Structures are given as structure tokens and as C-alpha cells.
Amino acid sequence: MQIKFLGTGGAFDVDYLNSAALLELKEKTFLIDCGYTVYPTLVKKNLINKVEYILLTHLHNDHCGSLASLLLHKSIIEKTDRPVLLYTSEQFRMQIYDFLEIQLKDPDKYVEFVPLEQFEAIRCIDTFGQHVENFQTYAYIFEDDYRVVYSGDLGKPDSLFEKLEKLPHMPTCIFHDVTFDAENTGHTYYKKLLPYLNGYDMFGYHCDPTKTPEDCPVRLVFYQKELMA
């Protein structure tokens, strides 16, 4: 299993691009999120042909804003088979469908919707309301010889780690969104991650790395060149 980030910034950190990643698992490549900078980044880095499967953490613009462009490119430019979009619930599938229908008219022409439960190596954690009140978000867990966790946007990390602690022991690497602003309740303030640093490999993303406080022990994806696409 290998993960490479296409960007590590938050919604307004345009210099660091939208947080998104390509993850290779069991000879398949998954794109995690497709914000407004992701499609041009995939084209620029000549990686768009690798996208086979798509996972969305939620439907904010910095996580899905260029999804329609990606799907059109796969169909019109590459002329390849439709990529597969893995959905976590029927309600979430309908929300994604409605979002794409505005831009594509017939989403089924460009993407195949498949329930996530068909992939035993991937599971989701429902984090409804923990990023924005009454808004659907998901975290994802990928398992092979070790475990990779991708938080999505999450204001409170406790529920995620409570679920992780109930899983069978396995070497685990966690990629968690962070904020350095204690008043930003939509993302996890870095100090809230301190109790969980022992026992996990952990990296922060979805932030402006130049604003990192001197006392922040969470390593940032941006500075780990081996994690960048």
C-alpha cells in the first residue's frame, strides 16, 4: 500500500492545493477527494490515467470541486472505461448524483457507482456533524499488511480514535486534518491530537504549513517529500 498526496492545503490555502491523495491498494488506485485544484494537478503531473476508483470524504468544494472535470476528461480525452465511485450510503450516493447531474446531465454515462461494502479492505467511519453541523462527512480506513487512516475534515478526533482502538492491533499510519487556530471548530486543533501520538504514526494535512506553532509535534505531510506526488 502506498499513498501520495496531490495537495495538503485547506479550502483557502491555495498555495498548497486542495488536500487529496492517490492511494494504491491491492493493485488498484484510489483517488481520495477531488477538490477544485485536483483535476489540474493530476493533468500537470500526468497522473490522471492512474485514477480508477474515487472516494469522497464530503461534498465541500475543496473536496469535490473538480470531480466533473475529471470524469469528462476520462471519457472525452482518455476514452477509457468509467472510473468507479465508491459510495458509503444510498443517501450519500444520491447527494453525489445530484451534485454531478447539474454539471454532467447524465452522471451514469461518466461514472459507475459501486457500494463501498464490496471492498473488504476499505471501511468508512461516519463522522456526520463533526465537521459542520448537520453535514455528512466520512473518514476512511484502508487495510493490507498495515492500516492507513484518512480523517477527512473532522473537528473532534475522539470518535475516530475510539473506533480505531476497537479494531484488531495492526501497524497504523494516520493522516489527520489539523488546524493551528483553536477557534476553528471545523477541524482538529493540533493539541487535541497530542494524547493519540503514542502508538500511531501520524501526519497532519489540510493546513498552511508556514503557520505551524513551534510546539507542534505533529509531522506535516507537506514536509515529507516521500508522501507527495
TORKOLNU-447596 format. One record per residue: residue in three letters; x, y, z of N, C-alpha, C, O in turn; residue number from 1. Coordinates in pm, whole numbers, plus 50000, padded with zeros to 5 digits. Atoms other than C-alpha are relative to their C-alpha. Last residue first. Layout:
% TORKOLNU-447596
PT, code, nX, nY, nZ, caX, caY, caZ, cX, cY, cZ, oX, oY, oZ, pos
PT, ala, X, Y, Z, X, Y, Z, X, Y, Z, X, Y, Z, NUM $
...
***
This chain:
% TORKOLNU-447596
PT, code, nX, nY, nZ, caX, caY, caZ, cX, cY, cZ, oX, oY, oZ, pos
PT, ala, 49999, 50052, 50137, 50303, 51300, 49439, 50091, 50083, 49911, 50104, 50054, 49792, 229 $
PT, met, 50058, 49911, 50100, 50398, 51398, 49793, 50012, 49941, 49861, 50115, 49884, 49825, 228 $
PT, leu, 50145, 50014, 49998, 50448, 51140, 50069, 49931, 50088, 49896, 49809, 50083, 49882, 227 $
PT, glu, 50034, 50135, 50048, 50818, 51090, 50002, 49850, 49977, 49999, 49803, 49881, 49939, 226 $
PT, lys, 49998, 50004, 50146, 50861, 51467, 50030, 49964, 49864, 49944, 49912, 49854, 49833, 225 $
PT, gln, 49954, 50137, 50022, 50753, 51470, 50392, 49997, 49974, 49850, 49896, 49930, 49795, 224 $
PT, tyr, 49853, 50004, 49985, 50735, 51844, 50461, 50056, 49859, 49979, 50178, 49840, 49986, 223 $
PT, phe, 49934, 49910, 50094, 50382, 51884, 50323, 50152, 49990, 50006, 50219, 50005, 49903, 222 $
PT, val, 49979, 50068, 50128, 50261, 51576, 50511, 50082, 50088, 49906, 50169, 50038, 49834, 221 $
PT, leu, 50090, 49961, 50108, 50306, 51760, 50839, 50036, 49928, 49871, 50154, 49913, 49837, 220 $
PT, arg, 49930, 49982, 50127, 50462, 51598, 51144, 49899, 50032, 49891, 49790, 49975, 49888, 219 $
PT, val, 50059, 50077, 50110, 50261, 51653, 51460, 50076, 50030, 49871, 50083, 50145, 49827, 218 $
PT, pro, 49921, 50120, 50026, 50487, 51776, 51742, 49947, 49915, 49883, 50009, 49816, 49845, 217 $
PT, cys, 50082, 50103, 50065, 50352, 52133, 51739, 50085, 49878, 49967, 50177, 49887, 49885, 216 $
PT, asp, 50022, 50112, 49909, 50540, 52343, 51997, 49916, 49888, 49938, 49872, 49798, 50009, 215 $
PT, glu, 49873, 50065, 49965, 50692, 52581, 51741, 49979, 49878, 50088, 50061, 49787, 50086, 214 $
PT, pro, 49939, 49950, 49875, 50349, 52661, 51601, 50128, 49922, 50034, 50143, 49806, 49995, 213 $
PT, thr, 49980, 50103, 49898, 50289, 52568, 51234, 50063, 50059, 50126, 50170, 50119, 50118, 212 $
PT, lys, 50060, 49952, 49875, 50168, 52872, 51038, 50017, 49899, 50114, 49954, 49914, 50218, 211 $
PT, thr, 49918, 49889, 49950, 50402, 52810, 50742, 49946, 50055, 50132, 50014, 50134, 50198, 210 $
PT, pro, 49885, 50046, 49919, 50243, 52467, 50695, 50084, 50113, 50057, 50154, 50093, 50156, 209 $
PT, asp, 49890, 49920, 50051, 49908, 52618, 50585, 50123, 49965, 50085, 50128, 50002, 50202, 208 $
PT, cys, 49958, 49882, 49923, 49663, 52340, 50667, 50105, 50077, 49921, 50158, 50030, 49820, 207 $
PT, his, 50112, 49905, 50008, 49473, 52038, 50535, 50030, 50127, 50080, 49949, 50171, 50162, 206 $
PT, tyr, 50021, 49940, 50132, 49740, 51784, 50646, 49881, 50096, 50011, 49824, 50113, 50118, 205 $
PT, gly, 50106, 49902, 50015, 49888, 51636, 50962, 49992, 50053, 49858, 50093, 50062, 49788, 204 $
PT, phe, 49960, 49886, 50081, 50088, 51314, 50989, 49880, 50093, 49984, 49766, 50048, 49968, 203 $
PT, met, 50102, 49901, 50030, 50066, 51036, 51247, 50059, 50118, 49924, 50167, 50167, 49955, 202 $
PT, asp, 49928, 49910, 50089, 50243, 50704, 51302, 49898, 50104, 49957, 49792, 50067, 49906, 201 $
PT, tyr, 50037, 49980, 50140, 50042, 50564, 51588, 50106, 50082, 49928, 50165, 50174, 49986, 200 $
PT, gly, 50061, 50121, 50056, 50119, 50410, 51926, 49959, 50013, 49855, 49926, 49913, 49792, 199 $
PT, asn, 49933, 50125, 49965, 50181, 50734, 52110, 49925, 49882, 49939, 49803, 49870, 49952, 198 $
PT, leu, 49875, 50014, 50076, 50055, 51037, 51920, 50073, 49871, 50032, 50141, 49815, 49946, 197 $
PT, tyr, 50005, 50117, 50089, 49699, 50996, 52044, 50130, 49976, 49923, 50137, 49887, 49839, 196 $
PT, pro, 50018, 50126, 49924, 49703, 51221, 52351, 50008, 49875, 49913, 50020, 49765, 49966, 195 $
PT, leu, 49885, 50038, 49916, 49863, 51501, 52140, 49978, 49870, 50077, 50070, 49789, 50086, 194 $
PT, leu, 49941, 50125, 50049, 49590, 51507, 51876, 50112, 49949, 50090, 50156, 49835, 50076, 193 $
PT, lys, 50093, 50110, 49971, 49376, 51763, 52059, 50053, 49866, 49950, 50002, 49761, 49989, 192 $
PT, lys, 49977, 50046, 49863, 49677, 51997, 52061, 49906, 49886, 50039, 49935, 49809, 50130, 191 $
PT, tyr, 49888, 50093, 49989, 49663, 52019, 51682, 50021, 49946, 50140, 50066, 49832, 50156, 190 $
PT, tyr, 49891, 49920, 49944, 49316, 52173, 51674, 50113, 49905, 50038, 50090, 49803, 50102, 189 $
PT, thr, 49944, 50042, 49871, 49106, 51932, 51471, 50118, 50089, 50040, 50222, 50091, 49973, 188 $
PT, his, 49883, 50086, 50018, 48898, 52096, 51201, 50063, 49974, 50137, 50030, 50040, 50235, 187 $
PT, gly, 50029, 50094, 50109, 48551, 52250, 51190, 50113, 49904, 49973, 50095, 49806, 49901, 186 $
PT, thr, 50062, 50123, 49948, 48594, 52408, 51534, 49967, 49899, 49892, 49925, 49787, 49923, 185 $
PT, asn, 50051, 50070, 50119, 48840, 52672, 51419, 49945, 49865, 50043, 50020, 49768, 50056, 184 $
PT, glu, 50140, 49962, 50020, 48873, 52878, 51738, 49938, 49935, 49877, 49818, 49950, 49852, 183 $
PT, ala, 50083, 50066, 49899, 49193, 52699, 51844, 49852, 50031, 49982, 49767, 49956, 50030, 182 $
PT, asp, 50089, 49898, 49944, 49361, 52805, 51520, 49902, 49933, 50096, 49816, 49856, 50052, 181 $
PT, phe, 49919, 49937, 49896, 49653, 52580, 51429, 49925, 50114, 50067, 49981, 50191, 50145, 180 $
PT, thr, 50003, 49855, 50003, 49430, 52347, 51233, 50085, 50053, 50113, 50099, 49989, 50217, 179 $
PT, val, 49963, 49922, 49882, 49483, 51983, 51155, 49974, 50148, 49975, 49975, 50194, 49861, 178 $
PT, asp, 50006, 49856, 50023, 49346, 51718, 50921, 50032, 50073, 50131, 49997, 50028, 50240, 177 $
PT, his, 50108, 49930, 49932, 49465, 51369, 51009, 50003, 50149, 49968, 50109, 50211, 49972, 176 $
PT, phe, 49991, 49868, 50063, 49667, 51118, 50812, 49880, 50079, 50048, 49766, 50049, 50012, 175 $
PT, ile, 50117, 49913, 50002, 49707, 50817, 51039, 50033, 50132, 49933, 50131, 50199, 49969, 174 $
PT, cys, 49955, 49867, 50036, 49955, 50531, 50991, 49876, 50087, 49980, 49787, 50052, 49901, 173 $
PT, thr, 50097, 49905, 50052, 49873, 50208, 51170, 50064, 50136, 49974, 50137, 50189, 50059, 172 $
PT, pro, 49926, 49875, 50020, 50066, 49890, 51248, 49913, 50099, 49923, 49854, 50065, 49820, 171 $
PT, met, 49931, 50002, 50128, 49789, 49642, 51334, 50082, 50128, 49991, 50036, 50233, 50036, 170 $
PT, his, 49872, 49929, 50006, 49601, 49557, 51650, 50066, 49979, 49865, 50068, 49869, 49811, 169 $
PT, pro, 49885, 50086, 49971, 49245, 49440, 51589, 50131, 50078, 49983, 50142, 50164, 49896, 168 $
PT, leu, 49960, 50088, 50110, 48997, 49730, 51584, 50115, 49911, 50043, 50189, 49944, 50136, 167 $
PT, lys, 50079, 50122, 49993, 48838, 49874, 51900, 50036, 49900, 49889, 49990, 49786, 49890, 166 $
PT, glu, 49954, 50079, 49886, 49111, 50136, 51941, 49922, 49871, 50016, 49967, 49780, 50085, 165 $
PT, leu, 49873, 50065, 50033, 49039, 50263, 51592, 50047, 49909, 50113, 50101, 49801, 50089, 164 $
PT, lys, 50028, 50111, 50093, 48676, 50329, 51678, 50128, 49926, 49964, 50128, 49803, 49952, 163 $
PT, glu, 50075, 50101, 49924, 48768, 50537, 51983, 49969, 49879, 49914, 49975, 49766, 49961, 162 $
PT, phe, 49903, 50081, 49928, 49030, 50713, 51772, 49931, 49895, 50087, 49987, 49788, 50111, 161 $
PT, leu, 49917, 50077, 50093, 48771, 50834, 51523, 50094, 49908, 50076, 50104, 49789, 50043, 160 $
PT, ser, 50082, 50110, 50050, 48523, 50938, 51792, 50079, 49913, 49903, 50060, 49791, 49900, 159 $
PT, asp, 50024, 50106, 49902, 48786, 51140, 51977, 49925, 49881, 49941, 49962, 49766, 49965, 158 $
PT, pro, 49939, 50128, 50037, 48918, 51339, 51679, 49958, 49882, 50086, 49985, 49767, 50050, 157 $
PT, lys, 49967, 50068, 49875, 48680, 51636, 51709, 50054, 49861, 49968, 49982, 49781, 49908, 156 $
PT, gly, 49976, 49904, 49893, 48651, 51888, 51427, 50043, 49938, 50131, 50119, 49998, 50207, 155 $
PT, leu, 50053, 50049, 49873, 48693, 51641, 51144, 50035, 50097, 50112, 50153, 50123, 50138, 154 $
PT, asp, 50006, 49880, 49916, 48755, 51702, 50777, 49925, 49967, 50128, 49810, 49923, 50124, 153 $
PT, gly, 50093, 49903, 50056, 48863, 51379, 50610, 50003, 50124, 50087, 50101, 50147, 50158, 152 $
PT, ser, 50105, 49946, 49914, 49036, 51153, 50859, 49890, 50074, 49926, 49778, 50081, 49976, 151 $
PT, tyr, 50013, 49867, 50060, 49240, 50924, 50637, 49880, 50066, 50064, 49767, 50019, 50047, 150 $
PT, val, 50123, 49930, 49961, 49359, 50609, 50816, 50004, 50141, 49943, 50104, 50211, 49955, 149 $
PT, val, 49992, 49857, 50028, 49615, 50369, 50672, 49865, 50062, 50031, 49762, 50011, 49988, 148 $
PT, arg, 50124, 49922, 50008, 49647, 50020, 50822, 50032, 50148, 49972, 50120, 50206, 50035, 147 $
PT, tyr, 50012, 49901, 49894, 49920, 49763, 50773, 49877, 50085, 49971, 49809, 50064, 49870, 146 $
PT, asp, 49907, 50047, 49898, 49972, 49445, 50573, 50005, 50097, 50118, 50048, 50061, 50228, 145 $
PT, asp, 49928, 50105, 50073, 49655, 49543, 50388, 50093, 49936, 50102, 50046, 49874, 50198, 144 $
PT, glu, 49922, 50104, 49933, 49396, 49774, 50539, 50060, 49902, 49900, 49994, 49854, 49808, 143 $
PT, phe, 49952, 50093, 50103, 49247, 50107, 50435, 50091, 49899, 50068, 50178, 49935, 50148, 142 $
PT, ile, 49894, 50088, 49952, 49039, 50311, 50680, 50032, 49900, 49889, 49943, 49836, 49834, 141 $
PT, tyr, 49982, 50129, 50065, 48829, 50607, 50569, 50119, 49924, 50060, 50218, 49983, 50101, 140 $
PT, ala, 49859, 50037, 49995, 48679, 50910, 50743, 50011, 49861, 49937, 49913, 49787, 49930, 139 $
PT, tyr, 49951, 50135, 49972, 48339, 51035, 50635, 50151, 50000, 50017, 50221, 50079, 49954, 138 $
PT, thr, 49859, 50023, 50031, 48143, 51361, 50628, 50036, 49856, 50037, 49967, 49790, 50114, 137 $
PT, gln, 49945, 50136, 50007, 47773, 51446, 50614, 50148, 50001, 49962, 50187, 50059, 49861, 136 $
PT, phe, 49937, 50022, 50130, 47662, 51790, 50732, 50070, 49865, 50000, 50136, 49828, 50098, 135 $
PT, asn, 50099, 50060, 50091, 47414, 51858, 51014, 50055, 49977, 49860, 49979, 49979, 49763, 134 $
PT, glu, 50126, 50048, 49943, 47664, 52086, 51193, 49905, 49951, 49891, 49883, 50019, 49790, 133 $
PT, val, 50099, 49892, 50003, 47993, 52118, 51006, 49868, 49941, 50050, 49834, 49828, 50016, 132 $
PT, his, 49924, 49896, 50072, 48297, 51898, 51064, 49915, 50127, 49994, 49959, 50234, 50034, 131 $
PT, gln, 49878, 49973, 49924, 48165, 51658, 51328, 50098, 50092, 49927, 50206, 50122, 49977, 130 $
PT, gly, 50011, 49888, 49907, 47807, 51665, 51201, 50125, 50036, 50075, 50123, 50129, 50155, 129 $
PT, phe, 50107, 49902, 50023, 47823, 51319, 51044, 49999, 50109, 50108, 50002, 50080, 50228, 128 $
PT, thr, 49968, 49888, 49911, 48155, 51144, 51107, 49899, 50114, 49981, 49934, 50231, 49986, 127 $
PT, asp, 50096, 49892, 50015, 48059, 50804, 50966, 50031, 50109, 50102, 50024, 50087, 50223, 126 $
PT, ile, 50048, 49960, 49869, 48369, 50586, 50964, 49911, 50122, 49980, 49956, 50225, 49930, 125 $
PT, cys, 50021, 49858, 49971, 48433, 50410, 50637, 49958, 50018, 50146, 49905, 49927, 50209, 124 $
PT, arg, 50121, 49974, 49921, 48586, 50074, 50560, 49989, 50150, 50025, 50089, 50222, 50025, 123 $
PT, ile, 50029, 49860, 49971, 48828, 49960, 50294, 49874, 50007, 50086, 49775, 49939, 50058, 122 $
PT, ala, 49880, 49936, 49945, 49000, 49621, 50254, 49978, 50147, 50035, 50069, 50213, 50085, 121 $
PT, glu, 49975, 50042, 49863, 48671, 49433, 50216, 50117, 50074, 50064, 50123, 50086, 50186, 120 $
PT, phe, 49855, 50001, 49983, 48572, 49628, 49907, 50032, 49969, 50145, 50019, 50055, 50232, 119 $
PT, gln, 49945, 50103, 50089, 48212, 49545, 49810, 50152, 49989, 50012, 50211, 49895, 49959, 118 $
PT, glu, 49999, 50129, 49931, 48095, 49742, 50115, 50052, 49886, 49913, 50084, 49779, 49965, 117 $
PT, leu, 49869, 50023, 49939, 48195, 50062, 49936, 50010, 49862, 50063, 50118, 49805, 50069, 116 $
PT, pro, 49996, 49987, 49853, 47883, 50046, 49722, 50136, 49962, 50057, 50197, 49865, 50014, 115 $
PT, val, 49988, 50133, 49938, 47951, 50097, 49349, 50004, 50017, 50151, 50077, 50102, 50201, 114 $
PT, phe, 50018, 49995, 49855, 47852, 50396, 49135, 49998, 49859, 50057, 49919, 49774, 50015, 113 $
PT, glu, 50075, 50115, 49949, 47996, 50386, 48783, 49994, 50009, 50152, 50097, 50019, 50217, 112 $
PT, val, 49946, 50063, 49880, 48100, 50720, 48638, 49909, 49885, 50042, 49787, 49891, 50026, 111 $
PT, tyr, 49860, 49966, 49976, 48066, 50908, 48310, 50062, 49930, 50120, 50185, 49926, 50133, 110 $
PT, lys, 49923, 50011, 50125, 47742, 50796, 48150, 50149, 50012, 50027, 50231, 49962, 49949, 109 $
PT, asp, 49973, 50142, 50024, 47588, 50735, 48492, 50079, 49977, 49871, 50140, 49872, 49854, 108 $
PT, pro, 49878, 50048, 49933, 47628, 51108, 48564, 50033, 49854, 49970, 50151, 49819, 49963, 107 $
PT, asp, 50019, 50143, 49981, 47368, 51206, 48299, 50125, 49941, 50066, 50211, 49889, 49995, 106 $
PT, lys, 50135, 50039, 50046, 47326, 51585, 48299, 49972, 49854, 50025, 49870, 49821, 50085, 105 $
PT, leu, 49982, 50105, 50101, 47703, 51628, 48357, 49870, 49955, 49934, 49873, 49882, 49835, 104 $
PT, gln, 49889, 49974, 50090, 47721, 51954, 48552, 50007, 49902, 49883, 50051, 49938, 49774, 103 $
PT, ile, 50003, 49860, 50040, 47390, 51972, 48742, 50104, 50026, 49891, 50081, 50107, 49800, 102 $
PT, glu, 50103, 49986, 50102, 47378, 51591, 48749, 49991, 50143, 49948, 49961, 50164, 49830, 101 $
PT, leu, 49945, 50021, 50133, 47709, 51578, 48933, 49899, 50024, 49889, 49935, 50064, 49779, 100 $
PT, phe, 49891, 49905, 50021, 47578, 51734, 49254, 50056, 49988, 49858, 50080, 50090, 49792, 99 $
PT, asp, 50064, 49871, 50022, 47253, 51536, 49234, 50105, 50108, 49970, 50084, 50194, 49884, 98 $
PT, tyr, 50067, 50006, 50130, 47450, 51213, 49193, 49937, 50136, 49967, 49953, 50186, 49855, 97 $
PT, ile, 49896, 49990, 50102, 47679, 51297, 49485, 49938, 50006, 49861, 49980, 50085, 49776, 96 $
PT, gln, 49945, 49865, 49990, 47379, 51364, 49709, 50108, 50022, 49894, 50111, 50127, 49828, 95 $
PT, met, 50098, 49910, 50059, 47209, 51046, 49588, 50049, 50145, 50003, 50026, 50221, 49909, 94 $
PT, arg, 49997, 50021, 50145, 47520, 50841, 49661, 49905, 50097, 49931, 49939, 50156, 49828, 93 $
PT, phe, 49881, 49930, 50049, 47537, 50996, 50010, 50013, 49984, 49848, 50052, 50078, 49779, 92 $
PT, gln, 50025, 49856, 49990, 47178, 50889, 50080, 50118, 50080, 49945, 50099, 50178, 49874, 91 $
PT, glu, 50087, 49962, 50111, 47244, 50540, 49950, 49973, 50150, 50003, 49965, 50213, 49898, 90 $
PT, ser, 50140, 50020, 49966, 47537, 50504, 50186, 49916, 50044, 49881, 49964, 50119, 49796, 89 $
PT, thr, 50007, 50054, 49865, 47915, 50480, 50164, 49858, 49974, 50048, 49836, 49893, 50138, 88 $
PT, tyr, 50085, 49922, 49911, 47969, 50533, 49794, 49974, 49924, 50130, 49973, 49801, 50134, 87 $
PT, leu, 50047, 50084, 49890, 48258, 50412, 49583, 49919, 50084, 50097, 49967, 50186, 50149, 86 $
PT, leu, 50013, 49917, 49880, 48294, 50599, 49256, 49936, 49915, 50109, 49823, 49867, 50095, 85 $
PT, val, 50098, 50047, 49902, 48424, 50372, 48983, 49999, 50095, 50119, 50103, 50122, 50179, 84 $
PT, pro, 49947, 50028, 49867, 48600, 50523, 48683, 49886, 49961, 50094, 49769, 49989, 50067, 83 $
PT, arg, 50042, 49911, 49892, 48420, 50485, 48351, 50074, 49967, 50129, 50083, 49850, 50166, 82 $
PT, asp, 50117, 50044, 49926, 48620, 50290, 48096, 49967, 50101, 50109, 50054, 50173, 50157, 81 $
PT, thr, 49982, 50123, 49923, 48865, 50490, 47892, 49869, 49959, 50065, 49768, 50029, 50055, 80 $
PT, lys, 50091, 50100, 50059, 48821, 50748, 47616, 50017, 49862, 50067, 50022, 49759, 50000, 79 $
PT, glu, 49939, 50132, 49990, 49126, 50933, 47752, 49918, 49893, 49928, 49973, 49795, 49877, 78 $
PT, ile, 49858, 49995, 50037, 49019, 51277, 47632, 50063, 49861, 50000, 50124, 49821, 49902, 77 $
PT, ile, 49979, 49932, 50128, 48639, 51255, 47623, 50145, 49996, 49953, 50172, 49973, 49835, 76 $
PT, ser, 50090, 50043, 50108, 48551, 50999, 47892, 50040, 50058, 49864, 50046, 49985, 49765, 75 $
PT, lys, 49987, 50145, 50018, 48839, 51030, 48139, 49918, 49952, 49881, 49961, 49863, 49807, 74 $
PT, his, 49868, 50028, 50058, 48848, 51406, 48086, 50016, 49850, 49974, 50063, 49810, 49867, 73 $
PT, leu, 50008, 49964, 50141, 48474, 51436, 48150, 50132, 49971, 49928, 50132, 49923, 49815, 72 $
PT, leu, 50081, 50102, 50068, 48510, 51245, 48475, 49987, 50029, 49852, 49991, 49937, 49770, 71 $
PT, leu, 49926, 50127, 50004, 48797, 51465, 48594, 49923, 49895, 49921, 49980, 49826, 49836, 70 $
PT, ser, 49894, 49984, 50101, 48611, 51782, 48502, 50083, 49874, 49985, 50119, 49835, 49874, 69 $
PT, ala, 50063, 50006, 50133, 48304, 51663, 48695, 50104, 50013, 49890, 50097, 49943, 49789, 68 $
PT, leu, 50035, 50138, 50031, 48518, 51592, 49004, 49939, 49988, 49860, 49975, 49896, 49785, 67 $
PT, ser, 49961, 50027, 50139, 48678, 51937, 49002, 49967, 49856, 49959, 50023, 49804, 49862, 66 $
PT, gly, 50026, 49894, 50096, 48503, 52081, 49310, 50040, 49975, 49857, 49986, 50038, 49767, 65 $
PT, cys, 50066, 50061, 50116, 48482, 51759, 49515, 49986, 50098, 49883, 49919, 50065, 49784, 64 $
PT, his, 49989, 50146, 49997, 48694, 51811, 49826, 49932, 49933, 49880, 49952, 49813, 49857, 63 $
PT, asp, 49858, 50036, 49999, 48771, 52184, 49817, 50022, 49850, 50011, 50136, 49804, 50024, 62 $
PT, asn, 49936, 49974, 50128, 48412, 52243, 49705, 50148, 49963, 49997, 50199, 49921, 49893, 61 $
PT, his, 49954, 49862, 50006, 48258, 52077, 50010, 50086, 50017, 49874, 50147, 49922, 49826, 60 $
PT, leu, 50031, 49925, 50121, 48085, 51750, 49931, 50027, 50150, 50011, 49954, 50229, 49951, 59 $
PT, his, 50121, 49919, 49989, 48232, 51504, 50179, 49990, 50091, 49878, 50076, 50089, 49791, 58 $
PT, thr, 50026, 49987, 49856, 48503, 51241, 50230, 49875, 50082, 50025, 49802, 50057, 50121, 57 $
PT, leu, 50019, 49864, 49954, 48487, 51138, 49865, 49975, 50000, 50150, 49896, 49920, 50201, 56 $
PT, leu, 50065, 49990, 49870, 48631, 50816, 49730, 49989, 50146, 50038, 50085, 50222, 50021, 55 $
PT, ile, 50010, 49870, 49935, 48719, 50755, 49365, 49924, 49987, 50132, 49820, 49921, 50139, 54 $
PT, tyr, 50106, 49996, 49900, 48840, 50444, 49186, 50005, 50134, 50071, 50112, 50194, 50087, 53 $
PT, glu, 50094, 50107, 50031, 49046, 50400, 48870, 49876, 50007, 50089, 49764, 49983, 50044, 52 $
PT, val, 50123, 49998, 49919, 49262, 50714, 48864, 49903, 49893, 49951, 49852, 49900, 49839, 51 $
PT, lys, 49993, 50097, 49892, 49604, 50626, 48719, 49868, 49987, 50077, 49846, 49887, 50146, 50 $
PT, asn, 50027, 50134, 50054, 49538, 50798, 48386, 50002, 49893, 50108, 49953, 49783, 50087, 49 $
PT, ile, 50144, 50019, 50011, 49511, 51129, 48571, 49965, 49862, 49947, 49857, 49809, 49977, 48 $
PT, leu, 50045, 50108, 49913, 49872, 51110, 48687, 49853, 49964, 49980, 49803, 49870, 50042, 47 $
PT, asn, 50020, 50117, 50086, 50050, 51320, 48425, 49961, 49877, 50081, 50012, 49767, 50060, 46 $
PT, lys, 49905, 50102, 49957, 50168, 51565, 48693, 49988, 49870, 49920, 50055, 49771, 49949, 45 $
PT, lys, 49865, 49944, 49999, 50003, 51863, 48523, 50104, 49893, 50034, 50213, 49892, 49977, 44 $
PT, val, 49958, 49980, 50139, 49689, 51663, 48445, 50145, 50045, 49995, 50225, 49992, 49918, 43 $
PT, leu, 49986, 50132, 50061, 49651, 51535, 48801, 50049, 50011, 49856, 50133, 49932, 49812, 42 $
PT, thr, 49877, 50059, 49945, 49717, 51885, 48935, 50025, 49862, 49941, 50138, 49829, 49907, 41 $
PT, pro, 49883, 49946, 50068, 49457, 52034, 48700, 50132, 49945, 50052, 50229, 49934, 49977, 40 $
PT, tyr, 49995, 50036, 50142, 49197, 51785, 48829, 50120, 50063, 49928, 50194, 49990, 49862, 39 $
PT, val, 49953, 50138, 50021, 49289, 51829, 49194, 50008, 49963, 49853, 50108, 49907, 49809, 38 $
PT, thr, 49864, 50001, 50057, 49275, 52208, 49231, 50044, 49862, 49955, 50150, 49849, 49894, 37 $
PT, tyr, 49991, 49918, 50121, 48894, 52234, 49272, 50140, 50007, 49940, 50153, 50043, 49823, 36 $
PT, gly, 50031, 49858, 49987, 48872, 51942, 49512, 50034, 50079, 49875, 50079, 50023, 49775, 35 $
PT, cys, 49972, 49940, 50131, 48877, 51576, 49412, 49959, 50147, 50002, 49870, 50189, 49928, 34 $
PT, asp, 50045, 49862, 50017, 48879, 51358, 49722, 50049, 50061, 49868, 50153, 50024, 49814, 33 $
PT, ile, 50075, 49955, 49882, 49067, 51032, 49780, 49978, 50150, 49988, 50071, 50229, 50005, 32 $
PT, leu, 49987, 49856, 49977, 49169, 50894, 49442, 49911, 50037, 50118, 49791, 50014, 50116, 31 $
PT, phe, 50115, 49927, 49950, 49205, 50517, 49459, 50035, 50148, 50014, 50138, 50183, 50072, 30 $
PT, thr, 49966, 49864, 49960, 49449, 50308, 49258, 49874, 50078, 50032, 49782, 50086, 49950, 29 $
PT, lys, 50100, 49903, 50045, 49410, 49930, 49243, 50040, 50138, 50052, 50100, 50150, 50159, 28 $
PT, glu, 49986, 49977, 50145, 49686, 49668, 49262, 49889, 50086, 49942, 49863, 50081, 49821, 27 $
PT, lys, 50035, 50125, 50069, 49580, 49559, 49612, 49989, 50021, 49849, 49893, 49980, 49785, 26 $
PT, leu, 50036, 50109, 49909, 49592, 49915, 49742, 49956, 49881, 49918, 49863, 49889, 49838, 25 $
PT, glu, 49994, 50128, 50069, 49745, 50221, 49579, 49980, 49888, 50100, 50050, 49879, 50200, 24 $
PT, leu, 49962, 50112, 49916, 49636, 50551, 49730, 49994, 49872, 49918, 49892, 49841, 49856, 23 $
PT, leu, 50012, 50124, 50075, 49625, 50878, 49539, 50052, 49888, 50088, 50164, 49895, 50138, 22 $
PT, ala, 49892, 50097, 50010, 49570, 51174, 49766, 49965, 49887, 49905, 49848, 49855, 49884, 21 $
PT, ala, 50048, 50117, 50074, 49371, 51492, 49821, 50119, 49906, 49982, 50234, 49948, 49994, 20 $
PT, ser, 49957, 50128, 49945, 49406, 51811, 50025, 49932, 49885, 49925, 49809, 49878, 49918, 19 $
PT, asn, 50099, 50071, 49919, 49342, 52108, 49799, 50053, 49866, 50048, 50123, 49796, 49975, 18 $
PT, leu, 50097, 50083, 50075, 49647, 52294, 49678, 49906, 49925, 50094, 49936, 49905, 50212, 17 $
PT, tyr, 49967, 50139, 49965, 49936, 52427, 49893, 49900, 49900, 49941, 49907, 49781, 49969, 16 $
PT, asp, 49861, 50029, 50035, 49945, 52781, 49753, 50036, 49854, 50023, 50134, 49805, 49967, 15 $
PT, val, 49988, 50032, 50142, 49564, 52791, 49756, 50145, 49967, 49960, 50166, 49894, 49863, 14 $
PT, asp, 49853, 50006, 50009, 49539, 52766, 50135, 50039, 49965, 49857, 50092, 49857, 49831, 13 $
PT, phe, 49950, 49868, 50039, 49176, 52882, 50141, 50152, 50004, 49988, 50209, 50111, 49966, 12 $
PT, ala, 50082, 49938, 50104, 48996, 52545, 50146, 50059, 50130, 49948, 50042, 50163, 49830, 11 $
PT, gly, 50141, 49989, 49969, 49277, 52376, 50338, 49927, 50074, 49889, 49985, 50101, 49783, 10 $
PT, gly, 50055, 49877, 49946, 49610, 52275, 50195, 49853, 49990, 50036, 49784, 49895, 49999, 9 $
PT, thr, 50015, 50014, 49855, 49781, 51939, 50157, 49937, 50122, 50064, 49936, 50134, 50187, 8 $
PT, gly, 50005, 49869, 49936, 49787, 51873, 49784, 49976, 49980, 50147, 49927, 49874, 50188, 7 $
PT, leu, 50003, 49906, 50111, 49829, 51580, 49546, 49995, 50144, 50049, 50021, 50237, 49973, 6 $
PT, phe, 50090, 49885, 49993, 49930, 51349, 49829, 50016, 50090, 49878, 50127, 50117, 49832, 5 $
PT, lys, 49930, 49881, 50047, 50087, 51009, 49764, 49899, 50115, 49995, 49793, 50102, 49934, 4 $
PT, ile, 50083, 49880, 50011, 49980, 50692, 49945, 50088, 50117, 49960, 50198, 50136, 50012, 3 $
PT, gln, 49922, 49877, 50013, 50128, 50344, 49905, 49904, 50118, 49986, 49803, 50108, 49915, 2 $
PT, met, 50085, 49881, 50000, 50000, 50000, 50000, 50088, 50124, 50000, 50188, 50131, 50072, 1 $
***
